[in-house]
Amino acid sequence: MQLYNNLGQRLYLSPEERLSFLKMAINHSQHDKARTFVRTLAYTGCRLSEALELTSDRIDFTEGVLIFRTLKKRKVDGEAKQHWRAVPVPSSFIDELNLVHGLKRKKNRSFYLWNITRKTGWVWCKGVMEQMGLEGSLATAKGLRHAFAVACIENNIPLPVIQKWMGHSSIQTTAHYMQIVGAEEQSLASRMWK
């Protein structure tokens, strides 16, 4: 996994860009479901395909988490196993999901939150990025996934917790995010400039 492309360009949004994305999505998105979709990507760091298969019964109001099925292959003792992970989100976002998707009104049946194609999800995400003036390799759904992990690192979330939230099978994959130049590293380096 790399955080820079072959030209040395970032493949992730900075923590500030991620927060701007969350705010811009409120005003830019074509409709409520587009807004909740792109904000789910930014708040959880899930893969686009994992968001698409999120169902109403995988939103835990009590715990304040969204529960995703990790779609990367996982094997236990040579057998493929399903792996689930719970990612916390702000209670205000749980309320937004409820309002837009009618989760509590339809609580006796399970349904997909978004009945869209991957391409539509990608277009919704890209639209917000374009409105922000972001382009290139970082302006993607994967750029949001990386941004989530980078924001976790910058906020001193322990690696095992980030690993769990991201659905990584190996902590070494999660540790790749330690290579970013964040606020703490800038602060350390600034000591040499005085």
N, C-alpha and C positions, 0 to 999 in steps of 0.2 A: 504494500500500500504506500502511495506517495501523496504528499500534501502540496507538491509543486509539479507542474508539467515539464516537458522537455525544454521549454523556453524559460524556465524559472518562474513562471507565473503561479500565483496561489490557486489552489483548487478548493478553497473554502472561504466562506464569508467571515470577516472578523466579528468578534462579539458585538461591536457597535453596529455593523452592517446587519447582523442577525436581528438585533432589537429593532432597527429601522425597518427591516423586512416585516416583522410582526405588526408594526404600526401601519406601514404602507398597505398591508393586506386588508386592513379594516376598511380603508377608503377606496382602494383600487379594484378589488375583486368584483367580477361581473355580477355575482349574486351570492347569497348567504352560504350556499354549499361550497362554492369555490373558496370563499374566505375560510371556512372551517377546515377545508382540505389542506390548503397551503399552511395554515397556522398549525395544524397537526404535525406536518413535516418539520416545521421550525421548532415547535415545543418539545418534540420527542426524539428527533434524530432518526425516526424510522425510515426504512426504504419506501420508495413510492409504491411498490407492489404490496408492501405490508400494510400501508395505509388503506389501499384499495380493498383489502379483504377484512378491514375492521368492521365488526358487527356491533349492533346495539347492546347485546348482552356481554360485550367485553369492555364496557365502560363501568367502572366500579365507583359509584357515587360516594360510598362510605369511605373508601380508602383514597379517593381522588387520583385514580390511575387509569390509564388506557392499557389494555392487555393485548399485546401483539404476538402473533405466531412468527417466530424467527424463520425466515424462508431460506436461509443458507442451509445447505445439507449438513446434518449432524448425524454422526454415527456413534452408537454406544455398543461396544462389543461386536462391531461389524454390522450392526443393524441400524437402519435409518429410524430415528425417533423424532417425534414432534417436540419442539421446544417453545415454551411460552415465556414472555417477559412482561412485567408490569413497569410502566414508566409514569412517574408522577407528573401531573400538570397542575397549573393554578386552578383553584376552585372556580374562579370566574370563567375559565375556559370550559370547565365541565358544564357550568350553567349555560354558556353560549351553545355548546353542542346540544344540550337538552332543548333549548329554545328553538334552534334551527331545525333539528331533526325530530323533535317530538318524542324524545326517548322515554320519558315517564308516561306519556299518554299511551304509548304502544308497548308498555313494558312486558306484556305477556307473549310477545312474539319477537323473534330475532330477525333482523334485517341488516343489509349492508348500508352503511352510512352514505356511500357514494356509488351510484350505478353509472360509472363512467369508464372509459378506456384509459390505458396508461398514457396514450398520447394526449388526451384531454387534460389529465392531471399535470402532465409536463407543460402543456400550453398555459394552464392556470398559473403554475409556478413561474414560468418564464415571463409571463405578462407582468407580474409584480416586480421581478428583477429589472425588466426593461424600464418600467416606470421609475425605478430607483436610479436608473442610469448604470446599472451593473451589466457587464457583458463579458464574453470570453469564457474561459474554463471554469471559473467559480460560479457563474450564473446558471446553476443547475440544481435539481433536487438533491443530487449527491453533494453539491456544495453546501446545501443546508444540513445534510447529515454530518458532514465534516465539521460544520460550524457549531453544531450542537456539542460535539465532543470537545472542540477547542474551548467553547464557553465553559464546559465542565472543568477542564484543566485549569483555565484561568481563575475559576472560583474555588480551586483546591478541593474538588470532589475526589475522594479516594479512587484510585484506578480500579479496584474490584467492583465498585459501584458503577463506574462508567462502563466497564466491561458488561455488567449485567444489563444496564439500560440500553446499550448498543446491540446487545445480542451477539457479542464476539465469543467464539469458543476458546480463544487463547488470549491471555493477558498481554502477550507480546504484540498482538494486533492493536490492542488498545494503547499500549505504550508508545506506538508510533506518533501519537498526538502530542507527546512530550517534546517533540522537536520544533514546535512552533515558537516564534519569537513573540512572547506576550508581554504584558505589563510588568510582571515580576522580573523577567529577563532584562527588559529595558531599564528598570530601576537599578538592577545590579550593575549593568553596563554604565549607567550614568555616573556611578561613583568614580569611574576612571576618567570621566570628562571634566571633572571639577578641579 
